[in-house]
Amino acid sequence: MTIVPVAGLVALAIAAALALIRLFRGPTNLDRIIALDVMLVILISGIAMDAAGRRTTTSLPLLLVLGLVSFIGGVAITRFMSHDSDREEGR
């Protein structure tokens, strides 16, 4: 294994640790949602790095599904949160 994949995995591990800290300590729900979305992006990046390292395309459907779930979930939760904040401002 060369130094580039190892450095990439170390960078992803550090980013995941920082996102987990924000996930558990986040003062608002929006911080936690963003941290969870970042964790999904880190997971997708890790799987893509593994696929590139092994030079296989077997994990591409998994990457596609995770990307779609991440996007749709983030949009749905953000929309739900915006409707709740609109109701609180109307009081």
C-alpha positions in Angstrom: 0.0 0.0 0.0 1.4 3.4 -0.9 1.3 6.5 1.2 -1.5 8.3 -0.7 -4.3 5.9 0.2 -3.1 5.7 3.8 -3.0 9.5 4.0 -6.5 9.7 2.5 -7.9 7.2 5.0 -6.2 9.0 7.9 -7.7 12.3 6.7 -11.2 10.6 6.5 -10.7 9.2 10.0 -9.9 12.6 11.4 -12.9 14.2 9.6 -15.1 11.4 10.9 -13.9 12.0 14.5 -14.6 15.7 14.2 -18.0 15.1 12.7 -18.8 12.7 15.5 -17.9 15.4 18.1 -20.2 17.8 16.4 -22.9 15.1 16.2 -22.8 14.5 20.0 -22.1 18.1 21.2 -24.0 20.1 18.6 -26.0 22.7 20.4 -28.9 22.6 17.9 -30.6 20.0 15.9 -29.4 21.6 12.6 -25.8 21.1 13.7 -26.5 17.4 14.3 -28.2 17.0 11.0 -25.3 18.6 9.1 -22.9 16.4 11.1 -24.8 13.3 10.1 -24.8 14.4 6.5 -21.1 14.9 6.6 -20.7 11.4 8.1 -22.5 10.0 5.1 -20.3 11.9 2.7 -17.2 10.5 4.6 -18.6 7.0 4.4 -19.2 7.4 0.6 -15.7 8.7 0.2 -14.2 5.8 2.1 -16.1 3.3 0.0 -15.0 5.1 -3.2 -11.4 5.1 -2.0 -11.6 1.4 -1.3 -13.1 0.7 -4.8 -10.4 2.8 -6.4 -7.7 1.0 -4.5 -9.0 -2.4 -5.4 -9.8 -1.3 -9.0 -13.3 -2.8 -8.9 -16.7 -1.4 -9.8 -18.8 -3.7 -7.6 -19.5 -1.0 -5.0 -20.8 1.6 -7.4 -24.5 0.7 -6.9 -23.9 1.1 -3.1 -22.4 4.5 -3.7 -25.3 5.5 -5.8 -27.9 4.4 -3.2 -26.0 6.1 -0.4 -25.7 9.3 -2.3 -29.4 9.4 -3.1 -30.4 8.5 0.5 -28.0 11.2 1.8 -29.4 13.8 -0.5 -33.1 13.0 -0.1 -32.8 12.6 3.6 -31.0 15.9 4.0 -33.6 17.7 2.0 -36.5 16.1 3.8 -35.2 16.8 7.2 -34.3 20.4 6.3 -37.8 20.9 4.9 -39.3 19.4 8.0 -37.2 21.6 10.3 -38.1 24.8 8.3 -41.8 24.1 8.7 -41.3 23.7 12.4 -39.4 27.0 12.7 -42.1 28.8 10.6 -44.8 27.6 13.1 -42.7 28.8 16.1 -42.2 32.3 14.5 -45.9 32.6 13.8 -46.9 32.5 17.5 
